[in-house]
Amino acid sequence: MFKTVRGPRAILLAFLVLAAFARTVYGQQSPRITRPVDDNSIQRLPNTRRPLALPEYDRGRVAGNLPMERIQIHLNSSPEQAADLEQLLQDQQDPSSANYHAWLSPEQFGERFGPARQDLDAVTGWLQNHGFHTVTVAAGRRSIEFSGTVQQVEEAFQTEMHQYLVDGEAHIANATEIAIPVALAPVLEGVVSLHDFRHKALHRVVTPETNLTGGSHGISPYDFAAIYNVASLWNNHFDGTGQTVAIAGRTNINPADITTFRTGATRKSS
């Protein structure tokens, strides 16, 4: 004979069932590293050598004892996790969804979309076996930070670190595509911070003609024309004669400032 459970016991039972379901769905990712990590079974990662790390710029090997700090390994999600994440991102912006604005903490994100704990242990263990220190897994489980020396980097990633002189600037970078054990490939997306080449701005810095030394903000007639799109009126000989533009504010007026402004503005004053 079945009994109906009511009251606090029923609530507790329902909570435990839901918690167990949540752990099954989100907290226990299946490991993707399924074979022993073997440094003799490797694969090269494409596009991991800088384009400017060329023989014509090469100035030789970097000293093996040179410290390399805060290197990062980027980890990926499984295809199923990636699809789940894409759906969640859409649901978080959908007012009709139960997940609308249901933001995740870094730890929740890692549990749901990051590699399994067993995979993380395999990667961190491999790094530590090569002598790297301060091996730290990010809360979101999408990166691992570590530090070491040039020699340790060369041994772990089976490459050489070289010095390069490009356009008069000295750089260091790996001379070949880096390699990783095949066993780690399912979760390891790439390695950053093995070089010191930096992206450069595509546009030059524009220096203003007038530099204000305080927190004031200056506006000229040409700013007004750009903001309110009246340049076309000026070009058709509507120069504002008979019109007044006022900028509300409160300050102590110095008539000399007004004269200087009108002289430099080139437009006819009212």
C-alpha positions in Angstrom: 0.0 0.0 0.0 1.4 3.4 -1.0 1.5 6.3 1.4 1.3 9.9 0.4 4.1 12.0 1.8 3.2 15.5 2.8 4.7 18.4 4.7 8.3 19.2 5.4 9.4 15.6 4.5 7.9 15.9 1.1 9.6 19.2 0.4 12.9 17.8 1.6 12.5 14.7 -0.6 11.7 16.8 -3.7 14.7 19.0 -3.1 17.0 16.0 -2.8 15.7 14.5 -6.0 16.1 17.8 -7.9 19.6 18.2 -6.5 20.6 14.8 -7.6 19.2 15.5 -11.0 21.1 18.7 -11.3 24.4 17.0 -10.3 23.8 14.4 -12.9 23.1 16.9 -15.7 25.5 19.7 -14.9 28.0 18.6 -12.3 29.3 15.3 -13.7 30.8 15.9 -17.1 32.1 12.8 -18.9 35.9 12.7 -19.2 37.2 13.3 -22.7 40.8 12.4 -21.9 40.6 8.6 -22.2 44.2 7.4 -22.7 47.4 7.8 -20.8 49.3 11.1 -21.5 52.4 10.1 -23.5 54.9 12.8 -24.6 56.1 10.4 -27.4 52.7 10.5 -29.0 52.1 14.1 -30.0 50.4 16.4 -32.5 51.3 19.9 -33.7 48.8 22.7 -33.1 48.3 24.8 -36.3 48.7 28.5 -36.2 50.6 28.6 -33.0 53.7 30.2 -34.4 53.7 34.0 -34.9 53.8 35.1 -38.6 56.7 37.4 -37.9 58.8 34.7 -36.2 60.7 34.2 -39.5 64.3 33.0 -40.2 65.3 36.4 -41.6 64.5 38.0 -38.2 66.0 35.2 -36.1 68.8 36.2 -33.7 69.2 32.8 -32.0 68.1 30.7 -29.0 66.8 32.3 -25.8 68.7 31.3 -22.6 67.0 28.2 -21.0 66.9 29.7 -17.5 64.9 32.8 -18.6 61.6 32.9 -16.6 58.3 32.7 -18.5 55.4 33.9 -16.3 51.7 33.4 -16.4 51.4 31.3 -19.5 47.9 30.1 -20.3 46.4 27.0 -21.7 42.9 27.5 -23.1 40.5 24.6 -22.8 37.3 23.9 -24.8 33.9 22.5 -24.3 32.5 19.3 -25.8 30.2 19.7 -28.8 27.2 19.0 -26.6 28.3 21.6 -24.1 28.8 24.1 -26.8 25.3 23.6 -28.1 23.9 23.8 -24.5 25.8 27.1 -24.0 24.5 28.6 -27.2 20.9 27.7 -26.2 21.5 29.2 -22.7 22.8 32.4 -24.2 19.6 32.7 -26.3 17.4 31.8 -23.4 19.0 34.4 -21.1 17.8 37.1 -23.5 14.3 35.7 -24.0 11.7 37.1 -21.6 9.5 34.1 -22.1 12.2 31.6 -21.1 12.7 30.2 -17.6 16.4 31.1 -18.0 15.7 34.7 -18.7 18.5 36.7 -17.0 19.5 33.5 -15.1 23.2 34.4 -14.9 25.8 31.9 -13.9 28.7 32.4 -11.5 32.1 31.4 -12.9 32.0 28.2 -10.8 28.5 27.3 -12.2 29.8 28.0 -15.7 32.7 25.7 -15.2 30.7 22.9 -13.7 28.3 23.0 -16.7 30.4 24.0 -19.6 34.0 23.2 -18.6 36.1 20.0 -18.8 35.5 17.2 -16.3 37.5 17.3 -13.1 39.4 14.2 -14.2 40.4 16.0 -17.4 41.6 19.0 -15.5 43.7 16.8 -13.2 45.3 15.2 -16.3 46.3 18.5 -17.8 47.6 20.0 -14.5 49.4 16.8 -13.7 51.2 16.9 -17.1 52.2 20.5 -16.5 53.6 19.8 -13.0 55.5 16.7 -14.3 57.3 19.1 -16.6 58.3 21.3 -13.7 55.9 24.2 -14.1 54.7 25.9 -10.9 51.8 28.0 -9.7 49.5 25.9 -11.9 46.0 27.4 -11.4 42.7 26.4 -13.0 40.3 29.3 -13.6 37.0 29.2 -11.8 35.2 28.9 -15.2 37.4 25.9 -16.1 38.3 27.4 -19.5 41.9 28.2 -18.9 44.9 27.1 -16.8 47.7 29.5 -15.8 51.2 28.4 -15.0 54.8 29.6 -14.9 58.2 28.2 -15.6 61.4 28.7 -17.6 62.2 28.7 -21.3 63.8 25.2 -21.0 60.6 23.8 -19.4 58.5 25.3 -22.2 60.8 23.9 -24.9 60.6 20.4 -23.4 56.9 20.4 -22.7 55.8 21.8 -26.1 58.7 20.4 -28.1 59.7 23.7 -29.7 62.5 26.2 -29.4 62.3 29.7 -28.1 64.2 32.2 -30.2 65.0 35.9 -30.2 63.8 38.0 -33.2 64.6 41.5 -34.3 61.7 43.0 -36.3 61.6 46.7 -37.4 64.2 47.5 -34.7 62.2 45.8 -31.9 63.5 42.8 -30.0 61.0 39.9 -29.4 61.0 36.3 -28.2 58.7 33.6 -29.6 58.5 29.9 -30.4 60.3 29.1 -33.6 58.0 26.2 -34.6 54.4 25.2 -34.1 54.0 23.8 -30.6 53.2 20.2 -29.9 51.0 18.6 -27.2 50.3 14.9 -26.3 47.6 13.5 -28.4 45.8 12.4 -25.3 45.2 16.0 -24.2 43.9 17.2 -27.6 40.2 16.6 -26.9 40.2 19.4 -24.2 43.2 21.6 -25.1 42.4 24.4 -27.5 45.7 26.3 -27.5 48.5 28.0 -25.6 49.0 31.8 -25.3 51.8 34.0 -23.9 54.6 32.1 -25.5 55.7 35.3 -27.3 55.8 39.0 -26.7 54.5 40.3 -30.1 51.7 42.7 -29.5 48.9 43.9 -31.8 49.4 47.4 -33.0 46.7 50.0 -33.5 45.5 50.3 -37.1 45.0 54.1 -36.8 47.3 56.8 -35.7 46.7 58.9 -32.6 45.1 62.2 -33.4 46.4 65.1 -31.3 43.9 67.7 -30.4 44.6 71.3 -31.4 43.5 72.5 -28.0 44.4 70.8 -24.7 42.3 71.6 -21.7 44.2 71.3 -18.4 41.2 70.9 -16.2 38.0 68.9 -16.4 36.2 71.4 -18.6 34.7 70.5 -22.0 35.1 72.9 -25.0 32.6 73.1 -27.8 33.1 75.1 -31.1 30.7 76.0 -33.9 32.2 73.1 -35.9 31.3 70.7 -33.0 27.8 72.1 -33.1 27.6 71.6 -36.8 28.7 67.9 -36.5 26.4 67.1 -33.6 23.3 68.6 -35.1 24.2 68.0 -38.8 23.9 71.7 -39.9 27.0 71.8 -42.1 24.8 71.3 -45.2 22.9 74.5 -44.2 26.2 76.4 -44.0 27.1 75.2 -47.4 23.8 76.6 -48.7 24.6 80.0 -47.3 22.4 79.6 -44.2 25.0 81.0 -41.8 22.8 81.4 -38.7 22.4 85.2 -39.0 19.6 86.3 -36.6 19.8 83.0 -34.7 21.2 82.5 -31.2 22.5 79.3 -29.6 22.6 79.1 -25.9 24.6 76.6 -23.8 23.2 76.5 -20.2 25.7 76.6 -17.4 26.9 78.4 -14.3 30.3 79.9 -14.0 32.2 83.2 -13.6 32.3 84.9 -17.0 35.5 86.4 -18.2 34.7 88.7 -21.3 38.3 88.1 -22.6 37.4 84.4 -22.9 34.4 85.2 -25.0 36.4 87.4 -27.3 39.1 84.8 -27.7 36.5 82.1 -28.5 34.8 84.3 -31.1 38.1 85.2 -32.7 39.2 81.5 -33.0 35.8 80.1 -34.1 35.8 81.9 -37.5 32.0 82.0 -37.6 30.3 85.4 -37.4 29.2 86.2 -33.8 25.6 87.4 -33.1 
